[in-house]
Amino acid sequence: MNSTGKVLRLAALATAAGVLVAGIALPAVGGAGVGLVTAVEDVGLEPRDLPEPPLAQVSVVQDVKGHEIARFYEQYREVVPLDQVADIMKTAIISIEDYRFYEHGPIDLEGTARALATNLQSGGVAQGGSTITQQYVKQVLLNAAQTEEEKQKALEASYARKLNELRYAMGVEKKYSKDQILEKYLNIAYFGAGAYGVEAAAKRFFGISASKLTLAQAATLAGAVQDPNATDPNLGKTSRDRLLKRRNVVLDRMAELGKITTDEAAKAKKARLGYKGTPLPGGCESSKYPYFCVYVRNEILGNADFGKTAKDRLAFLNRGGLTIRTTIDPKMQAAADKAIRKWVNPTDNPVAAEALVQPGTGAIKAMAASRPYGTRKSKNEVSYNLVADAAHGGGIGFQAGSTFKTFTLLTALKQGMKINDGFSAGAGYTAPAYSTFKNCAGQSIGDPSHTVTNDEGSPGWLTLQTGTWNSVNTFFMELERRVGLCEVVKTAKSLGIHRADGEKLREYETFTLGINEMDPVTVATAYAAIGARGKYCAPMAITRITDSTGKTTDYRPKCRQALEPEVADAAAHILSGVLTKGTMAAVGGIGRDAAGKTGTNDDSSSAWFAGFTPDLAGAVSLGDPRGSSKYKLNGVMIGGRYYGSVFGASVPGPIWKDTMLAALRGVPATEFTPIDSERFGGCGDGCRKVVSVTPPAGDDDTPVQILPE
């Protein structure tokens, strides 16, 4: 019998019983008595194609090697094929929800007539009678609802909704086989305790996959779908008692239908509920790399590459069933974590944070901090990203101090100064007049009432090299005046420098002294560009995304040449002396070409070290998140050690060194490109010189570049 014939038969059955059948007989509105609709076409009860948006699925985040590090989801669901669901689970759900599922069409004539008789007597829709197909339709409509109003409409107790469901159910049964419908239903149903779909429910309730469910476990899950909120075992004893009773109802029904024996039912009813409450995987608090996890989440939510609107991007991440391959390197992350633990304790008031970035790609290889991530104050956790800017879940950062002198150095080299060019610097520096420094808006901002003094280094005749090695404040103030404040700001911006809080850079004469609050990712990325011979690459965390259909999108580094390679080479040459002859000399190098700059703010309010090799760059910050200007790094215990005053080489420098030694172990060392001595002046051994030689016969007469061995 076709669908129309079955519907007419239902109408006859219902009329004979003295009831009105939904979809065939409707109560009259505003009149006395009831009007019958006796023709199927009068109510348009024809199959309708059901729009089936993809189910909300879990998105998995992976490290650079493909190991899972986090999960994001709106609904915790793992879609599985029907053959990965235990047969007893299929039997249990059919027995209690729709025991004639394989025998009837989209409408169970007997069940619907029986339910409608009860409904009409009560004056509303008091009893279900829905088939599994109809329940699937309702779940699809509910999941597709975008607003609260749409959700209420999908659940409302009305004949209009029932009619709509019947039309869609007819379309579903026409489109899919019974097995396909059952598979879809088992994957969309909500079982309680935050578990959507039978696979997630089996793991959440019992710690096993759906393929391994026992009779008692299957009956429990089958019983839960009727009212998952009332029987949610996560809500306490009362709800668990309800679930246990519901499980036993399912077992009795299975025995009544002959699907199991009465002895099997009795034995299963004696079993404990056995709810394990396996924690739902995912979320950054449970990730091995929580700060990087937060970065990835915010990168997707804030980047138009992943959706036109914020709503689109949130759905993309939390519903898309994505596999997100990232740049995080477990070995390098472990190196950063270990180095920080060695020097700073989680219970210390000052907090250390470090980012590692790959020169030439911008790939973030590690993000570590001394405090655990989370919301538990008792565990000294922090709820924001200590390693990144506000756009990636971070806070206001810490003033970067003398790490900003590097941008003044680069500007001087760009303008033609040689490495041994210099001038005399005093013990104090006062701007001669307000017009001495001009910001990029052309405004005069030099303050002759403020005198800058030296925290490190001695005054006197200094060159680009010696002034940098010893980090002499007064030297860099005068150097910034000579090359131009705005030009220094432009150099910094070309290397991706921006304030951690997202506000505009503070363009004052002390810009070169690092008055702007920064985050380690941004600073590390800027220094990585020097290691890449002036090639700046924006910070990169995501390399590939595969969606639930298997479609893969690769994401490439976003790079540009920010500095002339020769300028970057000269800066690397000078900055390498910081580790051997300057403020980091006591800490020492790492056994391969490396360069960097210490940073210490006024009265040790915060301290930094930023350094790089051609293979890896890193930046370490240290400050008190309670307020660095109030809680300075003087007379403090850090990592079980007492410090009268903390400088960039006191804690951040050693963290960087220990990190790089471990992170680069086994990585072949890449040398810096030697400095162009003809352009930047004498430098002793290791300079690059271009000389003209007589080329072999048949070759052109292009000068040959000769590098020292």
C-alpha positions as CSV (number, residue, x, y, z in Angstrom):
1,M,0.0,0.0,0.0
2,N,1.4,3.4,-0.9
3,S,1.7,6.4,1.4
4,T,-1.6,8.0,0.3
5,G,-3.5,4.8,0.8
6,K,-2.1,4.4,4.3
7,V,-3.1,7.9,5.2
8,L,-6.7,7.3,3.9
9,R,-6.7,4.1,5.9
10,L,-5.6,6.0,9.0
11,A,-8.4,8.5,8.4
12,A,-10.9,5.7,8.2
13,L,-9.6,4.1,11.4
14,A,-9.7,7.4,13.2
15,T,-13.2,8.4,12.1
16,A,-14.5,4.9,13.0
17,A,-13.1,5.4,16.5
18,G,-14.9,8.8,16.8
19,V,-11.6,10.8,16.8
20,L,-10.1,13.4,14.5
21,V,-6.8,12.5,13.0
22,A,-4.0,15.1,12.8
23,G,-3.3,16.0,9.2
24,I,-6.5,14.4,8.0
25,A,-9.0,15.8,10.5
26,L,-8.4,19.2,12.1
27,P,-10.4,20.9,14.9
28,A,-12.5,23.8,13.5
29,V,-11.5,27.3,14.6
30,G,-14.0,29.8,15.9
31,G,-17.1,27.6,15.1
32,A,-19.3,25.1,16.9
33,G,-18.4,21.5,16.4
34,V,-15.6,20.1,14.3
35,G,-14.9,20.1,10.6
36,L,-13.5,17.1,8.8
37,V,-10.9,17.3,6.1
38,T,-11.2,14.1,4.2
39,A,-8.9,14.5,1.2
40,V,-5.2,14.3,1.5
41,E,-4.7,17.0,-1.0
42,D,-6.7,19.4,1.1
43,V,-3.9,19.5,3.7
44,G,-1.1,19.1,1.2
45,L,0.2,15.9,2.9
46,E,2.8,15.1,0.2
47,P,6.4,14.2,0.7
48,R,8.6,17.2,1.3
49,D,12.4,17.3,1.1
50,L,14.0,17.9,4.5
51,P,16.9,20.3,4.5
52,E,19.6,18.6,6.5
53,P,22.4,20.9,7.6
54,P,25.6,19.1,8.6
55,L,25.4,17.9,12.2
56,A,27.4,19.9,14.7
57,Q,30.6,17.9,15.2
58,V,33.7,18.1,17.2
59,S,36.7,20.0,15.8
60,V,40.0,18.5,16.6
61,V,43.2,20.5,16.9
62,Q,46.5,18.8,16.2
63,D,50.2,19.6,16.7
64,V,52.7,19.8,13.8
65,K,53.0,16.0,13.9
66,G,49.3,15.3,13.9
67,H,48.8,14.5,17.6
68,E,45.6,15.8,19.1
69,I,46.1,18.7,21.5
70,A,42.5,20.1,21.9
71,R,38.9,19.9,20.9
72,F,36.3,22.5,20.2
73,Y,32.5,21.9,19.9
74,E,29.1,23.3,20.4
75,Q,27.7,19.8,20.8
76,Y,30.0,17.0,21.7
77,R,29.3,14.5,19.0
78,E,31.2,11.8,17.1
79,V,29.4,10.6,14.0
80,V,29.8,6.9,13.4
81,P,28.4,4.5,10.8
82,L,25.6,2.0,11.9
83,D,28.0,-0.9,11.7
84,Q,30.0,0.6,14.5
85,V,27.0,0.5,16.8
86,A,26.4,-2.6,18.9
87,D,23.4,-4.6,17.6
88,I,21.9,-4.7,21.1
89,M,21.9,-0.9,21.0
90,K,19.9,-0.8,17.8
91,T,17.5,-3.4,19.2
92,A,17.0,-1.4,22.5
93,I,16.3,1.9,20.8
94,I,13.9,0.4,18.3
95,S,12.1,-1.6,21.0
96,I,11.3,1.4,23.2
97,E,10.9,4.2,20.6
98,D,9.4,2.5,17.5
99,Y,9.1,-1.3,17.7
100,R,7.5,-1.5,14.2
101,F,10.2,0.7,12.7
102,Y,11.1,-1.8,9.9
103,E,7.5,-2.6,9.2
104,H,5.7,0.7,8.7
105,G,6.3,3.7,6.4
106,P,6.8,7.3,7.6
107,I,3.7,7.1,9.8
108,D,2.9,4.3,12.2
109,L,-0.8,4.1,11.6
110,E,-1.7,2.2,14.7
111,G,0.5,4.2,17.0
112,T,-0.6,7.5,15.6
113,A,-4.3,6.7,15.8
114,R,-3.9,5.5,19.4
115,A,-1.9,8.7,20.3
116,L,-4.3,11.0,18.5
117,A,-7.3,9.6,20.3
118,T,-5.7,10.5,23.6
119,N,-4.7,13.9,22.3
120,L,-8.1,14.9,21.2
121,Q,-9.7,13.7,24.5
122,S,-7.2,15.9,26.4
123,G,-7.7,18.9,24.1
124,G,-4.1,19.1,23.0
125,V,-1.0,17.0,22.0
126,A,-0.4,15.0,25.2
127,Q,0.9,11.8,23.7
128,G,3.6,11.2,21.1
129,G,3.2,8.2,18.8
130,S,6.1,9.6,16.7
131,T,8.1,7.1,14.6
132,I,11.9,7.2,14.7
133,T,11.7,8.9,11.3
134,Q,9.5,11.6,12.7
135,Q,11.8,12.0,15.7
136,Y,14.8,12.4,13.4
137,V,12.9,15.1,11.5
138,K,12.2,17.0,14.7
139,Q,15.8,16.8,15.8
140,V,17.0,18.1,12.4
141,L,14.6,21.0,12.6
142,L,15.7,21.7,16.2
143,N,19.4,21.6,15.3
144,A,18.9,23.9,12.3
145,A,17.1,26.5,14.5
146,Q,19.2,29.6,14.8
147,T,17.1,31.6,17.2
148,E,15.2,30.8,20.4
149,E,11.9,31.5,18.5
150,E,12.8,28.9,15.9
151,K,13.7,26.4,18.5
152,Q,10.3,26.9,20.3
153,K,8.6,26.5,16.9
154,A,10.4,23.2,16.3
155,L,9.2,21.9,19.7
156,E,5.7,23.4,19.9
157,A,2.7,21.1,20.7
158,S,0.6,21.9,17.6
159,Y,-1.0,20.1,14.8
160,A,0.7,22.4,12.4
161,R,4.1,21.2,13.5
162,K,2.9,17.6,13.4
163,L,1.7,18.0,9.8
164,N,5.0,19.5,8.9
165,E,6.9,16.6,10.5
166,L,4.7,14.1,8.6
167,R,5.5,15.7,5.3
168,Y,9.2,15.7,6.0
169,A,9.1,12.2,7.3
170,M,7.5,11.0,4.1
171,G,10.3,12.7,2.2
172,V,13.0,11.1,4.4
173,E,11.5,7.6,4.0
174,K,11.4,8.1,0.2
175,K,15.1,9.3,0.2
176,Y,16.8,6.9,2.6
177,S,16.7,3.2,3.6
178,K,15.6,2.2,7.1
179,D,19.2,1.5,8.1
180,Q,20.3,4.9,6.9
181,I,17.5,6.6,8.9
182,L,18.4,4.7,12.1
183,E,22.0,5.6,11.7
184,K,21.1,9.3,11.3
185,Y,18.8,9.2,14.3
186,L,21.4,7.5,16.6
187,N,23.9,10.2,15.6
188,I,21.7,13.2,16.1
189,A,19.8,12.2,19.3
190,Y,20.7,13.8,22.6
191,F,21.3,11.4,25.5
192,G,22.1,13.8,28.3
193,A,25.3,14.8,30.2
194,G,26.4,16.9,27.2
195,A,26.6,13.9,24.9
196,Y,25.1,14.1,21.4
197,G,24.9,10.9,19.4
198,V,25.4,7.4,20.5
199,E,29.2,7.3,20.2
200,A,29.7,10.3,22.4
201,A,27.1,9.0,24.9
202,A,28.7,5.6,25.2
203,K,32.1,7.3,25.9
204,R,30.5,9.8,28.3
205,F,28.3,7.4,30.2
206,F,30.5,4.2,30.2
207,G,33.9,5.1,28.9
208,I,33.6,2.8,25.9
209,S,32.7,3.0,22.2
210,A,29.2,2.4,20.9
211,S,30.3,-0.9,19.3
212,K,31.0,-2.4,22.8
213,L,27.8,-1.6,24.7
214,T,26.3,-4.3,26.8
215,L,22.6,-5.1,27.2
216,A,22.3,-3.0,30.4
217,Q,24.3,-0.1,29.0
218,A,22.3,-0.1,25.7
219,A,19.0,-0.1,27.6
220,T,20.3,2.8,29.7
221,L,21.1,4.9,26.6
222,A,17.8,3.9,24.9
223,G,15.9,5.0,27.9
224,A,17.7,8.3,28.1
225,V,16.5,9.7,24.8
226,Q,12.9,10.2,25.9
227,D,13.7,13.0,28.4
228,P,17.5,13.4,28.6
229,N,17.4,16.4,30.8
230,A,15.3,14.7,33.4
231,T,17.5,11.6,33.4
232,D,20.8,13.4,33.1
233,P,23.1,11.3,35.4
234,N,25.4,14.3,35.8
235,L,22.7,16.1,37.8
236,G,22.8,13.9,40.8
237,K,21.1,11.0,42.6
238,T,17.5,11.9,41.7
239,S,18.2,12.0,38.0
240,R,20.2,8.8,38.2
241,D,17.3,7.0,39.9
242,R,15.0,8.2,37.1
243,L,17.5,6.9,34.5
244,L,17.7,3.5,36.3
245,K,13.9,3.2,36.3
246,R,13.8,4.2,32.7
247,R,16.5,1.6,31.8
248,N,14.4,-1.1,33.5
249,V,11.3,0.0,31.5
250,V,13.4,-0.6,28.3
251,L,14.5,-4.0,29.5
252,D,10.9,-5.1,30.2
253,R,9.8,-3.9,26.8
254,M,12.6,-5.8,25.1
255,A,11.6,-8.9,26.9
256,E,7.9,-8.3,26.1
257,L,8.8,-8.1,22.4
258,G,10.9,-11.3,22.6
259,K,14.1,-9.5,21.8
260,I,15.7,-10.8,25.0
261,T,14.6,-13.4,27.5
262,T,13.0,-12.6,30.8
263,D,16.1,-14.0,32.5
264,E,18.4,-11.7,30.5
265,A,16.2,-8.8,31.5
266,A,16.2,-9.7,35.1
267,K,19.9,-10.1,35.2
268,A,20.5,-6.8,33.5
269,K,18.1,-5.0,35.9
270,K,20.3,-6.1,38.8
271,A,23.3,-4.4,37.3
272,R,24.3,-1.0,38.7
273,L,23.8,2.0,36.6
274,G,27.6,2.2,36.0
275,Y,27.7,5.8,35.0
276,K,31.4,6.9,34.7
277,G,31.0,10.5,33.7
278,T,34.1,10.4,31.5
279,P,35.2,14.0,31.1
280,L,34.3,15.5,27.8
281,P,37.5,16.0,25.9
282,G,38.3,19.5,24.6
283,G,38.5,23.0,25.7
284,C,41.8,24.9,26.3
285,E,41.9,24.2,30.0
286,S,42.3,20.5,29.4
287,S,44.8,21.0,26.6
288,K,48.5,20.2,27.0
289,Y,49.2,23.5,25.4
290,P,46.5,25.8,26.8
291,Y,48.0,29.2,25.7
292,F,48.5,28.0,22.2
293,C,45.0,26.5,22.2
294,V,43.6,29.9,23.2
295,Y,45.6,31.5,20.4
296,V,44.3,29.1,17.7
297,R,40.7,29.6,18.9
298,N,41.0,33.3,18.7
299,E,42.8,33.2,15.4
300,I,39.8,31.4,13.8
301,L,37.2,33.5,15.6
302,G,38.9,36.8,14.6
303,N,40.2,36.0,11.1
304,A,38.0,36.7,8.0
305,D,39.8,33.8,6.3
306,F,37.6,31.5,8.3
307,G,34.2,33.1,7.8
308,K,32.6,36.5,6.8
309,T,31.0,37.1,10.2
310,A,31.8,36.4,13.8
311,K,28.7,34.1,13.9
312,D,29.9,32.2,10.8
313,R,33.4,31.7,12.3
314,L,32.0,30.4,15.6
315,A,29.9,27.9,13.8
316,F,32.8,26.9,11.6
317,L,34.9,26.1,14.6
318,N,32.3,24.7,17.0
319,R,30.1,22.8,14.6
320,G,32.3,22.0,11.6
321,G,33.9,18.7,12.6
322,L,37.3,20.1,11.5
323,T,40.7,18.7,11.8
324,I,43.0,21.6,12.4
325,R,46.7,21.0,11.9
326,T,48.9,23.6,13.6
327,T,52.5,24.7,13.9
328,I,53.1,23.8,17.6
329,D,56.2,21.6,18.0
330,P,56.0,19.2,21.0
331,K,59.8,19.1,21.4
332,M,60.2,22.9,21.3
333,Q,57.2,23.4,23.6
334,A,58.7,20.9,26.1
335,A,62.0,22.9,25.9
336,A,60.2,26.2,26.7
337,D,58.1,24.6,29.5
338,K,61.1,23.0,31.2
339,A,63.2,26.2,31.0
340,I,60.5,28.3,32.5
341,R,59.9,25.8,35.3
342,K,63.6,25.9,36.1
343,W,63.7,29.6,36.6
344,V,60.2,30.6,37.7
345,N,57.7,28.8,40.0
346,P,53.9,28.7,39.3
347,T,53.3,30.2,42.8
348,D,55.6,33.2,42.2
349,N,53.9,36.6,41.9
350,P,56.0,37.5,38.8
351,V,55.0,35.5,35.7
352,A,57.3,34.4,32.9
353,A,56.0,33.9,29.3
354,E,57.8,32.8,26.2
355,A,57.0,32.4,22.5
356,L,59.1,30.6,19.9
357,V,58.7,31.5,16.2
358,Q,60.3,30.1,13.1
359,P,62.1,32.7,10.9
360,G,61.0,32.7,7.3
361,T,57.5,31.3,8.0
362,G,56.2,33.0,11.2
363,A,55.2,29.6,12.5
364,I,54.6,29.6,16.2
365,K,56.5,26.6,17.6
366,A,55.9,27.1,21.3
367,M,53.9,29.2,23.8
368,A,54.7,28.7,27.4
369,A,54.1,30.5,30.7
370,S,54.9,29.9,34.4
371,R,51.3,30.0,35.5
372,P,48.7,27.3,34.7
373,Y,45.8,28.4,32.5
374,G,42.3,28.3,34.0
375,T,39.9,30.0,36.4
376,R,40.8,28.4,39.7
377,K,42.4,31.1,41.8
378,S,43.4,28.5,44.4
379,K,45.7,27.0,41.8
380,N,47.1,30.4,40.9
381,E,45.7,30.0,37.4
382,V,45.2,32.8,34.9
383,S,42.2,33.1,32.6
384,Y,43.8,35.0,29.8
385,N,46.6,34.4,27.3
386,L,49.9,35.5,29.0
387,V,51.9,34.9,25.8
388,A,49.8,36.7,23.2
389,D,48.0,40.0,22.4
390,A,44.4,40.9,23.3
391,A,43.3,39.8,19.8
392,H,44.4,36.3,20.7
393,G,42.9,36.1,24.2
394,G,45.8,38.0,25.9
395,G,45.9,41.0,28.2
396,I,47.8,44.3,28.2
397,G,51.3,42.8,28.2
398,F,54.4,44.3,29.7
399,Q,56.6,47.2,28.5
400,A,59.2,45.7,26.2
401,G,62.1,47.8,27.5
402,S,65.4,47.9,25.6
403,T,64.3,45.2,23.1
404,F,63.0,48.2,21.2
405,K,66.5,49.6,20.8
406,T,66.8,47.1,18.0
407,F,64.4,49.1,15.9
408,T,66.4,52.2,16.3
409,L,69.6,50.3,15.4
410,L,67.9,48.9,12.3
411,T,66.8,52.4,11.3
412,A,70.3,53.8,11.7
413,L,71.7,51.0,9.5
414,K,69.0,51.6,6.9
415,Q,70.0,55.3,6.8
416,G,73.6,54.4,6.0
417,M,75.4,54.4,9.4
418,K,78.2,52.0,9.7
419,I,78.7,49.7,12.7
420,N,81.5,51.7,14.1
421,D,79.9,55.1,13.6
422,G,79.2,56.8,16.9
423,F,79.2,59.7,19.2
424,S,79.6,60.7,22.8
425,A,76.8,59.8,25.2
426,G,76.4,61.4,28.6
427,A,75.2,60.0,31.9
428,G,71.8,61.7,31.4
429,Y,69.8,62.7,28.4
430,T,67.4,65.6,28.2
431,A,65.6,66.6,25.0
432,P,67.0,70.1,24.1
433,A,63.5,71.4,23.2
434,Y,60.0,70.2,22.6
435,S,60.6,70.3,18.8
436,T,63.5,67.8,19.1
437,F,61.4,64.7,18.5
438,K,58.4,64.5,16.2
439,N,55.9,61.7,16.0
440,C,54.4,60.3,12.8
441,A,51.6,62.9,13.0
442,G,54.3,65.6,12.8
443,Q,53.7,66.7,16.4
444,S,56.6,67.9,18.6
445,I,56.7,65.7,21.7
446,G,60.3,66.0,23.1
447,D,60.0,66.8,26.8
448,P,63.0,69.0,28.1
449,S,61.8,68.5,31.7
450,H,62.5,64.8,31.7
451,T,66.0,63.4,31.9
452,V,66.7,59.8,30.8
453,T,69.5,58.1,32.7
454,N,71.4,54.8,32.1
455,D,70.4,51.6,33.8
456,E,73.2,49.7,32.2
457,G,76.4,50.6,30.4
458,S,78.8,53.5,30.8
459,P,78.6,56.9,29.1
460,G,81.3,58.1,26.7
461,W,82.2,57.6,23.1
462,L,80.0,54.8,21.8
463,T,79.4,53.2,18.4
464,L,76.4,51.3,17.0
465,Q,78.1,48.2,18.3
466,T,79.2,49.2,21.7
467,G,76.1,51.2,22.4
468,T,74.0,48.2,21.6
469,W,76.1,45.7,23.4
470,N,75.9,47.7,26.6
471,S,72.4,48.9,26.1
472,V,73.2,52.5,26.9
473,N,69.9,54.5,27.2
474,T,71.4,58.0,26.5
475,F,73.2,56.7,23.4
476,F,69.9,55.4,22.0
477,M,68.0,58.5,22.8
478,E,70.4,60.6,20.8
479,L,70.5,58.0,18.0
480,E,66.7,58.0,17.8
481,R,66.8,61.9,17.6
482,R,69.3,61.7,14.7
483,V,67.5,59.0,12.6
484,G,64.0,60.4,13.5
485,L,61.4,59.1,15.9
486,C,58.8,58.5,13.2
487,E,61.3,56.5,11.1
488,V,62.0,54.2,14.1
489,V,58.2,53.7,14.6
490,K,57.9,52.9,10.9
491,T,60.7,50.3,11.2
492,A,59.0,48.7,14.2
493,K,55.6,48.6,12.5
494,S,57.2,47.0,9.4
495,L,58.2,44.1,11.6
496,G,54.7,43.7,12.9
497,I,55.1,45.6,16.2
498,H,51.8,46.6,17.7
499,R,50.6,47.1,21.3
500,A,49.3,44.0,23.1
501,D,46.1,45.8,24.1
502,G,45.4,46.7,20.5
503,E,45.6,50.5,21.0
504,K,47.9,52.8,19.0
505,L,51.6,52.7,19.7
506,R,52.7,55.4,22.1
507,E,55.0,57.6,19.9
508,Y,57.1,59.5,22.5
509,E,60.8,60.2,22.6
510,T,61.2,57.2,24.9
511,F,59.8,54.9,22.2
512,T,63.3,53.4,21.8
513,L,63.4,52.5,25.5
514,G,60.4,50.2,25.1
515,I,57.5,52.2,26.7
516,N,54.9,50.2,24.8
517,E,53.3,47.1,26.4
518,M,54.0,44.0,24.3
519,D,53.4,40.3,24.1
520,P,56.1,37.6,23.5
521,V,54.5,36.4,20.2
522,T,54.7,39.8,18.6
523,V,58.3,40.5,19.8
524,A,59.5,37.1,18.8
525,T,58.0,37.4,15.4
526,A,59.8,40.8,14.9
527,Y,63.1,39.4,15.8
528,A,62.5,36.3,13.7
529,A,62.4,38.7,10.7
530,I,66.0,39.7,11.4
531,G,67.0,36.1,11.5
532,A,65.3,35.6,8.1
533,R,67.4,38.4,6.6
534,G,64.6,40.9,6.7
535,K,61.8,38.7,5.6
536,Y,58.8,39.4,8.0
537,C,56.2,36.7,8.2
538,A,53.0,37.3,10.3
539,P,52.6,34.9,13.2
540,M,51.1,31.7,12.0
541,A,49.4,29.0,14.0
542,I,47.3,27.0,11.5
543,T,48.7,25.2,8.5
544,R,45.8,23.0,7.3
545,I,42.1,22.5,7.9
546,T,40.2,19.5,6.8
547,D,36.4,19.7,7.1
548,S,33.9,16.9,7.9
549,T,33.6,16.1,4.2
550,G,37.3,15.6,3.8
551,K,38.0,18.8,1.9
552,T,41.4,20.2,2.9
553,T,42.6,23.8,2.8
554,D,46.2,24.6,3.2
555,Y,47.3,27.9,4.7
556,R,50.6,29.4,3.7
557,P,52.9,31.9,5.5
558,K,52.1,35.6,4.9
559,C,55.5,37.2,4.3
560,R,57.0,40.3,2.9
561,Q,60.5,41.7,2.7
562,A,60.5,44.3,5.5
563,L,64.2,45.0,5.6
564,E,67.0,44.9,3.0
565,P,68.8,41.6,3.6
566,E,72.1,43.4,4.1
567,V,70.6,45.6,6.8
568,A,69.3,42.6,8.7
569,D,72.7,40.9,8.3
570,A,74.4,43.9,9.9
571,A,71.9,44.1,12.7
572,A,72.4,40.3,13.4
573,H,76.2,40.9,13.4
574,I,75.9,43.7,16.0
575,L,73.2,41.9,18.1
576,S,75.3,38.7,18.3
577,G,77.8,40.7,20.3
578,V,75.2,41.2,23.1
579,L,75.7,37.5,23.9
580,T,79.5,37.5,23.9
581,K,80.5,41.1,24.8
582,G,77.4,42.8,26.1
583,T,74.6,42.5,28.7
584,M,74.2,38.8,28.1
585,A,77.9,37.9,28.3
586,A,77.7,36.5,31.8
587,V,74.9,34.1,30.5
588,G,76.7,33.2,27.3
589,G,75.7,31.9,23.9
590,I,74.2,28.7,22.7
591,G,77.1,27.2,20.7
592,R,75.8,28.4,17.3
593,D,75.2,31.7,15.6
594,A,72.8,33.6,17.8
595,A,71.9,37.2,18.5
596,G,69.5,39.1,20.7
597,K,68.7,42.0,23.0
598,T,68.0,42.3,26.7
599,G,65.2,44.6,28.0
600,T,64.8,46.1,31.4
601,N,62.3,48.8,32.3
602,D,62.5,51.7,34.8
603,D,63.1,50.3,38.3
604,S,62.8,46.8,37.0
605,S,59.1,47.0,36.5
606,S,59.5,44.2,33.9
607,A,62.3,42.4,32.1
608,W,62.7,40.8,28.7
609,F,65.1,39.0,26.4
610,A,64.5,38.5,22.7
611,G,66.9,36.6,20.6
612,F,67.2,34.6,17.4
613,T,69.2,32.3,15.2
614,P,68.5,31.7,11.5
615,D,66.4,28.7,12.6
616,L,64.5,29.9,15.6
617,A,63.6,33.1,17.4
618,G,62.2,33.5,20.9
619,A,61.1,36.2,23.3
620,V,60.7,35.9,27.1
621,S,58.9,38.4,29.3
622,L,58.8,38.7,33.0
623,G,56.5,40.9,35.1
624,D,53.8,40.9,37.8
625,P,50.3,40.6,36.4
626,R,48.9,42.4,39.5
627,G,50.4,45.6,38.0
628,S,54.1,45.9,36.9
629,S,54.3,49.6,37.8
630,K,53.2,48.9,41.4
631,Y,54.8,45.5,41.9
632,K,58.3,45.9,40.6
633,L,60.9,43.2,40.3
634,N,63.0,44.5,43.2
635,G,63.7,42.5,46.4
636,V,61.7,39.5,45.0
637,M,61.9,35.7,45.3
638,I,61.6,34.1,41.8
639,G,62.1,30.4,41.4
640,G,63.3,30.1,44.9
641,R,66.1,32.6,44.3
642,Y,66.3,36.1,45.8
643,Y,66.9,39.1,43.4
644,G,67.7,42.6,44.6
645,S,66.8,43.8,41.1
646,V,65.8,41.8,38.0
647,F,67.3,42.6,34.6
648,G,66.8,41.1,31.2
649,A,69.9,38.9,31.7
650,S,68.8,37.8,35.2
651,V,65.9,35.5,34.4
652,P,64.5,36.0,30.9
653,G,68.0,35.6,29.3
654,P,68.7,32.3,31.0
655,I,65.2,31.0,30.2
656,W,65.8,31.8,26.5
657,K,69.2,30.2,26.5
658,D,68.0,26.9,28.2
659,T,65.1,26.9,25.8
660,M,67.1,27.3,22.7
661,L,69.7,24.7,23.7
662,A,67.0,22.1,24.1
663,A,64.7,23.2,21.3
664,L,67.5,23.2,18.7
665,R,69.2,20.0,19.8
666,G,69.6,17.8,16.7
667,V,68.8,20.7,14.4
668,P,71.8,21.5,12.0
669,A,73.1,24.9,12.8
670,T,72.6,27.6,10.2
671,E,75.1,30.5,10.2
672,F,74.3,34.1,9.8
673,T,75.1,35.7,6.5
674,P,78.3,37.7,7.0
675,I,78.0,41.4,7.2
676,D,78.8,43.5,4.0
677,S,81.9,45.3,5.3
678,E,82.0,47.5,2.2
679,R,78.7,49.0,3.1
680,F,78.7,48.9,6.9
681,G,82.4,49.2,7.8
682,G,85.2,47.1,9.0
683,C,84.4,44.2,11.3
684,G,87.5,42.0,11.3
685,D,87.1,38.4,10.5
686,G,83.9,37.0,9.1
687,C,83.1,40.0,6.8
688,R,81.6,39.6,3.4
689,K,83.7,41.3,0.7
690,V,83.1,41.6,-3.0
691,V,86.1,41.6,-5.2
692,S,86.6,41.5,-9.0
693,V,88.4,38.5,-10.3
694,T,89.1,37.4,-13.8
695,P,86.4,35.0,-14.8
696,P,87.1,31.8,-16.7
697,A,87.0,31.9,-20.4
698,G,83.5,31.9,-21.8
699,D,81.9,33.3,-18.7
700,D,80.7,36.9,-18.2
701,D,82.6,39.4,-16.2
702,T,80.3,39.6,-13.2
703,P,82.3,40.2,-10.0
704,V,82.5,37.0,-7.9
705,Q,81.4,37.2,-4.2
706,I,84.1,35.6,-2.0
707,L,83.1,34.5,1.5
708,P,85.7,33.8,4.2
709,E,85.9,30.1,5.2
